[in-house]
Every structure is written in C-alpha cells, then in structure tokens.
Amino acid sequence: MKPPFMRGSKADADLFRSRLEQIINMRHELVRLAGLVDWGFFDQRFAPRYAEAGRPGVPTRLMVGLHLLKHMHALPIDRSSMTRWRQRIGADDLAALAQESLAAAHRGGALKPEHCERITVDTTVQPKAVAFPTDAKLMHRARERLVRLAAEWGVTLRQSYTRVGKLALIKQGRYAHAKQHNRARRELKRLRTILGRVIRDIRRKINGNQALTEIFRRPLWLAERVATQTRRDPLPKVYSLHAPEVECIGKGKAHKPYEFGCKVTVATTNARSPGGQFVVHIDALHGNPYDGHTLKAAVAATEAWTGVTVKRIFVDKGYQGHGLDRFKVWRSGNKTPTEAIRRELRRRSAIEPVIGHMKNDGLLDRNYLKGRDGDRINAILCGAGHNFRLILKWLRLLFVLMMAMILNVEDRCQMKAASA
C-alpha cells in the first residue's frame, strides 16, 4: 500500500507532544537543506511502485532521508527496510534523488542552468566488496558452498574434504609465497581434483530429483566454471561466487593495475558553479565497455536529468571514436580554435577530485549492494550524496557571509555611537 504523505498536519494536531521545530535548531544546515528539497516530488514519482491495498509502506521522506544521510556522510546505516525499499523502487526511479539534488542546488542558488551546457565526462571503477580472487581460494570456497548446501538439503556426500581441502589451501599459499611454484601448482591441482569429486558426487546423488536439480543448478555451474576457467578463456570469468557479476577492469594505474567491480561513467559541470562542481549524471556500466562507446548514452542521460541541451563535452584521450559531432566533443590534446575552449579544456582534469571525493567521502570506493542493480543504485546514490554535500557547503558559506555582514553593520553602528 502507498505510504502516507507527510504533510505535517498530524504532528501539528498532537496536543501532548511538542512540535519538532520547538525541539531542534531551525538554523541547522540540515534543516535548511530540507527546506530546499521538494519532498512531494518523491511521493509522486514513487507512488506507482506501491499497491493500492495492503499494509501502508514506510513514509517516502524517511527512506529518502536515510539514503541521503548514508551517502552524504558515509554512515553505517543498513536497515532491512532500506534494502526492500531499494528493490521496490529500482535504479531507474532512484535517479530521482540525483535529479532532485540538482533542482535543490538550483533553488539555493548554487547551480545555474548555463553551467550544465558544458560538461566533463570520465569513467572510473566502482570496486565490489569481494576478496582478491585467486584460483585456490575460489576452488576452496566453491567446495565449501556445495558441502554446506548439500548438508542443508539432506544430500549425503561420500566425503566433505573439509580438513584435506583447508590444508591444501594453506600449503598452496605458503608455497606460492616462498616462490616454490611446482609445489604450489601441485596443491592447486589437488584443490581442483577435490572440487571435481564433490561436484560429481552431488550430481550422482541428485540425479532424477527435479527439485534438487533446480536448487543445485546455479551453484554447480559456478563451481564447474571456477574449476575449468583458464587465463585466456573467451567466456566471462567468475571472480567471486557471491557476486558473479564482478568484472576485472584495468585502468592503467601503477599502484592498482586491476580492480574488481564495474565501470562507472561520471559527468560533471565543466566550469565551477557557485556551489562547486556538481555531478549531472552517473551510472554503472557492465561488460567493461570501451569509454568512447559510452559517451553518447551518457550525454543523452545528462540532458534528460538536467533538461538542458549540452553544447560542449570535454573528455580524455580514451574517448576516441565516440561517434558524436567532433566540434562538440573536445579531447585532451586537441588543437582548439579559441582561447575559451582551451581554457575549458584545461578544466577537464577537475573531474578527478570529484571522483576522489565520491570514493573517499561517499561509498563509491566499495559497493556492498547485491547484483547489477545494486551496482547502479550505489553509483546513483553516490552522485546524489556528493551534490547534497556541496549544497551543505554552500549553505554554510552563505550563513558565514550573512553573519559577517551583520557583525560589520553592528561594528559600524557602535563606531558611530562612540564618535557621537
């Protein structure tokens, strides 16, 4: 059932309870930020996601506020109701939080529509919350999951290999660390053999049982994929059993050659607006696409989010072959015809600290949400959290300027009174 609209009338009608504005500091930055947000917009946007009958849902303002606080300040909020709410709304509709962050910045004077006409686009990697994958650990983990699932559903195995498999994993790690590669390969072969025995044993025991076959179908497929995948295998590799969607992405970083997660495209304003450099579009991309092939969709989504036609786009050298008008897209190293374009192209690298802030101050550096939808949701919420952090900073600056003006006026009045 649709959640109740929080209009404040019920709180005002409570005779035995103090009103909220009598308890909190109304000049607090979060209170002032809440005044810039159109909370009714979320009620209207998310209403089709609820049924007409049944138990009333949790108020939309509460859920939106919890997600914004979580991604603004990286708070460890992990309620089950938040998970169910994200699954109900979905990534496409949750983009409304990022859109409303841009609208709130416009209402507060921190962003103007002309700032969205020139944007900078780049990609980064959103790492998943997975351990660094090795063949030995993946095989050992696959055997553990199969043995646990067999015990849960009453499938009696000939041998679980719990002690032998753990010992082989320990030996493989020690031999590899000591650079005794022949011994390490022998232990890795032993782990693969043990995993194959468990797989064949389970297949024999569930043969003819349709219900168990469906239950074990995906775990067995993942285990066989882990046991058979090779270095140059053309098929997609499995780097994590609890998150098979994880991809290995190399961005050419010396300190981190490979990252395991998914690629994220980020678009920001090129010129620094009064409130800072806002994220005008962000989304997760799967399949490790080439950067140039993602630009057209990113620009179209940016125009849909902001409602402003993009006139100039600034990218790095990885976007060669983007398929857009070459007089509209300017890459690093291009010969520019005017000084204005040269100045804007020098601003392209300003997107790097924006990505760094979303990773360090937000939750883009480690994604704990499940599945590919979780990748998109986390990226979108990180962009919204970054924008609201900039709005808070803008509100603090306005407050400081107002206080300085008031103190300046008071000082002048005191000086005039003293001179008189």
TORDO-829788 format. One record per residue (C-alpha): residue number from 1; residue in one letter; x, z, y. Coordinates in steps of 0.001 Angstrom, whole numbers, plus 524288, in hexadecimal, padded with zeros to 5 digits. Each point is the difference from the previous one (the first is absolute). Example, Ala and Ser with C-alpha at 12.3 -4.5 7.8 and 13.67 -1.06 7.14 Angstrom:
! TORDO-829788
R     i   aa       x       z       y
R     1    A   8300C   81E78   7EE6C
R     2    S   8055A   7FD6C   80D70
This chain:
! TORDO-829788
R     i   aa       x       z       y
R     1    M   80000   80000   80000
R     2    K   80485   7FD56   80DE2
R     3    P   806E0   80B69   806AD
R     4    P   7F923   80684   80B75
R     5    F   80360   7FB64   80D8F
R     6    M   8078A   80A85   8075B
R     7    R   7F9BF   7FFA9   80D72
R     8    G   8023A   80E42   8036C
R     9    S   7F190   80362   80140
R    10    K   7FFCC   80915   7F434
R    11    A   80BDE   80785   804E4
R    12    D   7F9B8   80182   80D6A
R    13    A   7F371   80533   7FA03
R    14    D   806BC   80ADF   7F841
R    15    L   7FC40   80C91   806FB
R    16    F   80935   8092D   7F8A7
R    17    R   80C5B   7F7BA   80063
R    18    S   808F9   7FD17   80B65
R    19    R   8015E   7F1EE   80436
R    20    L   80CA1   7F95C   7FC5E
R    21    E   803F3   7FD1A   80DF5
R    22    Q   7FF62   80EA8   802B0
R    23    I   809EF   802BB   7F538
R    24    I   80A57   7F56D   8012E
R    25    N   80863   7FB98   80B5C
R    26    M   7F8ED   7F445   805A9
R    27    R   80C82   7FB70   806A7
R    28    H   8071E   7FEC2   7F30D
R    29    E   80557   7F26F   7FD50
R    30    L   7F84F   7FE6F   7F34D
R    31    V   7F34E   80364   806F2
R    32    R   802E8   7F5F4   80A7A
R    33    L   8037F   7F61A   7F582
R    34    A   7F304   80286   7F915
R    35    G   7F926   7FC97   80CB5
R    36    L   80639   7F270   7FFD1
R    37    V   7FB83   7FCDB   7F217
R    38    D   7F2BC   7F9BB   7FDBC
R    39    W   7FBBF   807D2   7F41C
R    40    G   7F2FA   7F8EF   7FF2C
R    41    F   8075C   7F370   7FD32
R    42    F   804AF   8059C   7F312
R    43    D   7F244   80453   7FC45
R    44    Q   7FAD8   7F24C   80224
R    45    R   80B83   7F955   7F95A
R    46    F   7FFE1   80861   7F3B1
R    47    A   7F134   80197   7FE8C
R    48    P   7FE7E   7F449   7F698
R    49    R   80954   806BD   7F695
R    50    Y   7F63E   80AE9   7FD40
R    51    A   7F37E   7FFFD   7F801
R    52    E   7F2DA   80311   805F9
R    53    A   7FCD3   80AEA   7F662
R    54    G   80762   80B35   7F9F9
R    55    R   80844   80B10   8051F
R    56    P   8044A   7FE6D   80E47
R    57    G   80E20   7FC19   8018B
R    58    V   80A8D   8075F   80744
R    59    P   7FF21   7FD60   80EBA
R    60    T   80776   7F3BF   80397
R    61    R   80668   80666   80BBF
R    62    L   805BB   80A97   7F73D
R    63    M   805EE   7F648   7F673
R    64    V   80530   7F6F9   80A9C
R    65    G   805B3   80B92   80755
R    66    L   806DA   80547   7F3E1
R    67    H   8063B   7F2D1   7FD24
R    68    L   80463   7FE52   80E0A
R    69    L   8060D   80D97   80072
R    70    K   806AE   7FD8A   7F300
R    71    H   80662   7F358   8046E
R    72    M   802C8   8046C   80DE7
R    73    H   8076B   80C44   7FC3F
R    74    A   8032D   7FD5E   7F17F
R    75    L   7F7FB   80BCB   7FC07
R    76    P   7FF1C   80311   7F150
R    77    I   7F146   7FE09   7FF35
R    78    D   7FBC0   7FB7B   7F286
R    79    R   7F1B6   80346   7FDF9
R    80    S   7F8E3   7F98B   7F4B3
R    81    S   7F4DB   7FC97   80933
R    82    M   8099C   7F82D   8083C
R    83    T   803F7   7F820   7F40D
R    84    R   7F1ED   7FD13   7FC83
R    85    W   7FCF1   7FC7A   80E1B
R    86    R   80B4C   7F654   80097
R    87    Q   7FB8A   7F9BB   7F358
R    88    R   7F233   7FEEE   8055E
R    89    I   803DB   7F9E4   80CFF
R    90    G   80AE4   7F6F4   7FB69
R    91    A   80BA6   7FA33   80718
R    92    D   7F889   7F57F   80777
R    93    D   7F6C3   8099A   8068F
R    94    L   80A8F   80A39   80232
R    95    A   80652   7F644   80938
R    96    A   7F5B6   80503   80989
R    97    L   808A8   80BF5   8023C
R    98    A   80B17   7F76E   804E1
R    99    Q   7F6AD   7F7DB   80826
R   100    E   7FA3E   80C2F   8063C
R   101    S   80DAB   80505   80306
R   102    L   8024C   7F3C1   80820
R   103    A   7F2B7   80184   8068D
R   104    A   802E3   80E4D   80325
R   105    A   80D20   7FC17   805D8
R   106    H   7F8EB   7F60C   80874
R   107    R   7F61F   80A32   80495
R   108    G   80AE2   8097E   80353
R   109    G   807B4   7F5ED   807B7
R   110    A   80B6E   7FFE5   7F679
R   111    L   7FDD3   7F1D2   7FBC7
R   112    K   7FADC   7F3F1   806CB
R   113    P   7FAD8   7F366   7F9C1
R   114    E   80B09   7F7CD   805C6
R   115    H   809E2   80806   7F859
R   116    C   7FA17   7FA9E   7F357
R   117    E   80263   7F1D9   803E0
R   118    R   80E6E   800CC   7FC6C
R   119    I   80334   8069A   7F322
R   120    T   80B95   8029A   7F72A
R   121    V   7FE5F   7FE92   7F148
R   122    D   808EB   8052B   7F557
R   123    T   7FF5A   804C3   7F1F6
R   124    T   804CC   80C4F   7F974
R   125    V   7FEE9   8069E   7F2C9
R   126    Q   7F683   80AF7   7FD0B
R   127    P   80656   8077D   7F4C3
R   128    K   7F74A   80593   7F56D
R   129    A   80106   80DE0   7FB01
R   130    V   80752   7FC40   7F397
R   131    A   80CF2   803EE   7FA03
R   132    F   80B30   7F66C   80021
R   133    P   7FD37   7F75A   7F42B
R   134    T   80999   7FE98   7F4DC
R   135    D   7FD81   7FA0C   7F29B
R   136    A   802FD   80CC3   7F90B
R   137    K   7F6D4   80850   80843
R   138    L   7F503   7F5F7   7FF33
R   139    M   800D6   7FF27   7F122
R   140    H   80079   80EB5   7FE96
R   141    R   7F471   8019D   8091E
R   142    A   7F82F   7F570   7F903
R   143    R   801FB   806F0   7F2ED
R   144    E   7FBD2   80D09   805EB
R   145    R   7F386   7FA1D   80599
R   146    L   7FC69   7F992   7F317
R   147    V   80272   80C70   7F82A
R   148    R   7F7F8   80811   8098F
R   149    L   7F4C8   7F641   7FFC9
R   150    A   8003E   7FF97   7F122
R   151    A   7FF15   80EDA   7FF47
R   152    E   7F4BD   7FFD7   809BD
R   153    W   7F7F2   7F679   7F7E5
R   154    G   80385   80574   7F2AC
R   155    V   80900   7F518   7FB71
R   156    T   809B6   80629   7F67F
R   157    L   80D86   7F9F8   8010A
R   158    R   80A98   7FFF0   7F5A6
R   159    Q   809C1   80571   809AE
R   160    S   7FF97   802F9   80E97
R   161    Y   80EC4   7FED6   80245
R   162    T   7FF14   80A82   80A71
R   163    R   80D00   8067C   7FD13
R   164    V   80751   7F3C1   7FBBB
R   165    G   7FB35   7F7EA   80B83
R   166    K   803A7   80A4D   80A12
R   167    L   80D8E   80173   7FA14
R   168    A   80210   7F13A   80056
R   169    L   7FBE2   7FFA0   80E5F
R   170    I   809A8   80ACE   80370
R   171    K   80B14   7F95D   7F8B5
R   172    Q   7FD36   7F2DA   80648
R   173    G   800B9   805E4   80D96
R   174    R   80CAA   80737   7FD26
R   175    Y   8068B   7F430   7F9C3
R   176    A   7FBF2   7F73A   80B57
R   177    H   80544   809D2   809DE
R   178    A   80CEC   8009D   7F8AC
R   179    K   80070   7F106   7FFB8
R   180    Q   7FFD2   80001   7F126
R   181    H   7F762   7F3FC   7FFDF
R   182    N   8004A   7FD0D   7F17A
R   183    R   7FB29   80D91   7FCA8
R   184    A   7F5D1   7FF4E   80AD3
R   185    R   7FAED   7F302   7FAAC
R   186    R   7FF26   805EB   7F26C
R   187    E   7F785   80B2C   804D8
R   188    L   7F79E   7F671   807CA
R   189    K   7FDE7   7F810   7F3A9
R   190    R   7FC17   80C7B   7F8FE
R   191    L   7F5DD   802F2   80A87
R   192    R   7FA92   7F238   7FEC0
R   193    T   7FF34   80160   7F145
R   194    I   7F8EB   80CFB   800FF
R   195    L   7F636   7FA6A   809A2
R   196    G   7FD8A   7F452   7F720
R   197    R   7FD6D   80900   7F45C
R   198    V   7F5F1   807D3   807B5
R   199    I   7F950   7F395   804B7
R   200    R   7FEF2   7FA57   7F24C
R   201    D   7FB6F   80D01   7FA72
R   202    I   7F4F6   800EF   809F8
R   203    R   7FBED   7F1EE   7FD9D
R   204    R   7FEDB   80296   7F16F
R   205    K   7F801   80C68   8021E
R   206    I   7F642   7FA19   809B9
R   207    N   7FE4E   7F317   7F8E4
R   208    G   7F187   7FD56   7FE4F
R   209    N   7FB96   80AA0   8098C
R   210    Q   7FABE   7F8AE   80BCF
R   211    A   7FE9A   80C18   8088F
R   212    L   80E0F   80473   7FDE9
R   213    T   804DB   7F222   8018C
R   214    E   7FA32   7FF75   80DAA
R   215    I   8058D   80D50   80374
R   216    F   80DCC   7FC8A   7FB9E
R   217    R   7FFE0   7F1E7   804BF
R   218    R   80677   80206   80D45
R   219    P   8098D   80ADF   7FC14
R   220    L   804B7   7F7E0   7F47F
R   221    W   8017E   7F3F2   80896
R   222    L   80810   807A5   809EA
R   223    A   80879   805E6   7F542
R   224    E   8028D   7F2AF   7F9CE
R   225    R   8031A   7FA41   80D4F
R   226    V   809DD   80AD3   80299
R   227    A   80641   7FDEF   7F2AC
R   228    T   8011A   7F12A   80108
R   229    Q   802A8   7FD0E   80E72
R   230    T   80D79   7FAD1   8035D
R   231    R   807ED   7FE6F   80C64
R   232    R   7FBFA   7F1F9   80308
R   233    D   7F27F   8009D   7FA06
R   234    P   7F6C3   7F66D   806F8
R   235    L   7F453   80901   7FDE6
R   236    P   7FD66   80B51   80971
R   237    K   807CA   80BEC   7FC17
R   238    V   7FAF3   80DD6   7FE69
R   239    Y   8079A   809A6   8084A
R   240    S   7F6B4   80B73   7FE94
R   241    L   7F5FA   80337   7F5A1
R   242    H   7F6B9   8078C   808E7
R   243    A   80139   7F59D   80AB6
R   244    P   801ED   7F2AD   7F969
R   245    E   7FD5F   7F90D   80CFC
R   246    V   80D5C   80438   80529
R   247    E   80921   7F4C7   80367
R   248    C   80EB1   7FF73   801E6
R   249    I   802EC   7FB36   80DCF
R   250    G   80D70   7FD80   805A6
R   251    K   80114   7FFD8   80EDD
R   252    G   80EC1   7FE9E   800D6
R   253    K   802BA   80E08   8041A
R   254    A   80D93   804E7   7FCA5
R   255    H   7FBAD   80E13   7FDCE
R   256    K   7F3C4   7FC33   7F871
R   257    P   80154   7F2C0   7F939
R   258    Y   7F309   80100   7F8BA
R   259    E   7F36D   8073A   802EE
R   260    F   7F481   801C9   7F6CF
R   261    G   7F29A   7FEAA   80609
R   262    C   7F990   7F4E0   8075C
R   263    K   80287   7F7F1   80C27
R   264    V   7F8DA   80384   80C9F
R   265    T   7FE10   7F70B   80BAE
R   266    V   7FFF3   8068B   80D58
R   267    A   7FC2F   7FA34   80D34
R   268    T   80264   8073C   80CCA
R   269    T   7FEE0   7FD0B   80E66
R   270    N   80C23   7F948   8050F
R   271    A   8002A   805C4   80DB0
R   272    R   7FFD8   80EAE   8013E
R   273    S   7F261   803D2   80460
R   274    P   7FDE3   80C25   80872
R   275    G   7FDBD   80832   7F3CD
R   276    G   80AD8   7FA0E   7F7BC
R   277    Q   80102   7F587   7F58E
R   278    F   7F34A   7FFD7   7F857
R   279    V   7FDBE   7FA99   7F259
R   280    V   7F5F0   7F518   8015F
R   281    H   7FFDB   7FC9B   7F174
R   282    I   80573   80552   7F350
R   283    D   7FCFB   7FCF3   7F1CD
R   284    A   80641   800B9   7F294
R   285    L   8038F   7F372   7F8CC
R   286    H   801EA   7FEF3   7F156
R   287    G   807B9   7F61B   7F85A
R   288    N   80C00   80111   808D9
R   289    P   7FC5F   7F3F3   80826
R   290    Y   80979   7F8E6   808D8
R   291    D   7FF3D   8052C   80DE6
R   292    G   7FD18   7F2BF   805F4
R   293    H   7F427   7FE11   7F740
R   294    T   7F9DA   80CA1   804E8
R   295    L   8006F   7FD1B   80E91
R   296    K   7F3BC   7F7B6   8013C
R   297    A   7F74C   80A24   7F97D
R   298    A   80640   80AFC   807E3
R   299    V   7FD5D   7F911   80CF1
R   300    A   7F1EE   7FD13   7FC3D
R   301    A   7FDBC   80E2E   7FC32
R   302    T   8063E   804A9   80CB7
R   303    E   7F6A2   7F7AD   807F0
R   304    A   7F49A   80556   7F802
R   305    W   80442   80E1C   8024E
R   306    T   80284   7FEBF   80E93
R   307    G   7F696   7F53D   80401
R   308    V   80B11   7F9CB   807F3
R   309    T   805D3   7F290   7FD8A
R   310    V   80E86   800F6   7FD2D
R   311    K   80824   7F70E   808B5
R   312    R   80DE2   80309   7FB9F
R   313    I   8057E   80575   7F35B
R   314    F   80DD8   80527   7FE7A
R   315    V   80613   8012A   7F26F
R   316    D   80D44   800FD   7F985
R   317    K   8073D   7F556   7F8A7
R   318    G   7F8D9   802E7   7F34A
R   319    Y   7F3DA   7F918   804FB
R   320    Q   8053A   7F232   7FF52
R   321    G   7F58B   7F6C7   7FAE9
R   322    H   7F45E   807C6   804FA
R   323    G   7F703   7F43B   801C3
R   324    L   7FB79   80373   80DD0
R   325    D   8022C   7F942   80D0A
R   326    R   80E96   80078   802AC
R   327    F   7FD95   801D7   80E86
R   328    K   7F803   80C1D   7FCE1
R   329    V   80967   8069C   7F67E
R   330    W   80DA6   803AC   80487
R   331    R   80A4E   80433   7F62A
R   332    S   80C87   8075F   80276
R   333    G   80AA1   7F662   803A2
R   334    N   7F6A6   7F5B6   80581
R   335    K   803B4   7F92D   80C7A
R   336    T   7F586   8042C   80999
R   337    P   7FBF3   7F78E   80B9C
R   338    T   7FD1E   80ACD   809C7
R   339    E   8059F   80D04   803F0
R   340    A   7F2F9   806C5   7FD53
R   341    I   8001D   7FBB3   7F1BF
R   342    R   80E52   803EA   7FEAC
R   343    R   7FCBF   80D73   8054A
R   344    E   7F473   8017E   7F6C3
R   345    L   80810   7FB44   7F46C
R   346    R   80A06   80A90   802CD
R   347    R   7F4E4   809B9   7FE75
R   348    R   7FDCE   7FB99   7F1E7
R   349    S   808CC   80A7F   7FA46
R   350    A   7F788   80A9B   80653
R   351    I   7F71A   7FF2B   7F41E
R   352    E   80A79   80677   7F797
R   353    P   7FE7E   80DA7   80607
R   354    V   7F135   7FEB8   7FEA2
R   355    I   801B7   7FDF2   7F162
R   356    G   809A3   80B42   7FFB0
R   357    H   7F649   80921   8069D
R   358    M   7F552   7FC4D   7F65C
R   359    K   80947   8031F   7F4CA
R   360    N   805BC   80C9D   80570
R   361    D   7F493   80583   807D5
R   362    G   7F53A   7FA09   7F7B7
R   363    L   7FE4A   7FDA2   7F179
R   364    L   804F5   7F208   7FEB2
R   365    D   80CCA   8042B   7F9B3
R   366    R   7F99D   804BB   7F359
R   367    N   7F27A   7FBE3   7FB9C
R   368    Y   7F8CA   8092B   7F6CA
R   369    L   7F318   7F882   7FF92
R   370    K   7FC55   7F934   7F360
R   371    G   7FF8A   7F174   7FD78
R   372    R   800CC   7F435   808C9
R   373    D   7F472   804A4   8080C
R   374    G   80779   80C9B   80242
R   375    D   80B89   7F822   80522
R   376    R   7F76E   7F92C   80A05
R   377    I   7F8CD   80C59   803DF
R   378    N   80C7C   807BA   8022B
R   379    A   80602   7F535   8084E
R   380    I   7F3E5   7FEA6   80892
R   381    L   7FED3   80EA0   801F8
R   382    C   80E73   800DB   8039B
R   383    G   7FDBF   7F5DA   80AA0
R   384    A   7F447   80780   8052A
R   385    G   807A6   80CB7   7FFCA
R   386    H   80B12   7F9E6   807D0
R   387    N   7F68A   7FB08   80A65
R   388    F   7F968   80D36   8016D
R   389    R   80D4C   8069D   80147
R   390    L   802F1   7F6FC   80B54
R   391    I   7F2E2   8033C   80646
R   392    L   802E8   80E8D   7FECA
R   393    K   80D25   7FDC9   80687
R   394    W   7F92A   7F865   80AC4
R   395    L   7F637   80AF9   80233
R   396    R   80B0C   809EF   800EF
R   397    L   806CC   7F797   80A26
R   398    L   7F38E   7FEC9   80806
R   399    F   7FDF7   80EA8   7FF76
R   400    V   80DF5   8028B   80494
R   401    L   7FE79   7F655   80B36
R   402    M   7F32E   8062E   8042C
R   403    M   805E3   80DA5   7FFCA
R   404    A   80BB3   7FB33   807CB
R   405    M   7F6FF   7FA29   80A3F
R   406    I   7F81B   80C86   800E0
R   407    L   80C31   8085B   80175
R   408    N   80557   7F6AE   80A31
R   409    V   7F37F   80117   807F7
R   410    E   8002D   80ECD   7FEDD
R   411    D   80E2B   8007E   8048E
R   412    R   7FCD2   7F7A3   80BD3
R   413    C   7F471   8089F   8037A
R   414    Q   80883   80C2B   7FF0B
R   415    M   80A89   7F9CA   8086E
R   416    K   7F608   7FC5E   80A66
R   417    A   7FA37   80DA5   7FFB2
R   418    A   80D90   80607   80149
R   419    S   803B5   7F71A   80B55
R   420    A   7F33B   802E6   80701
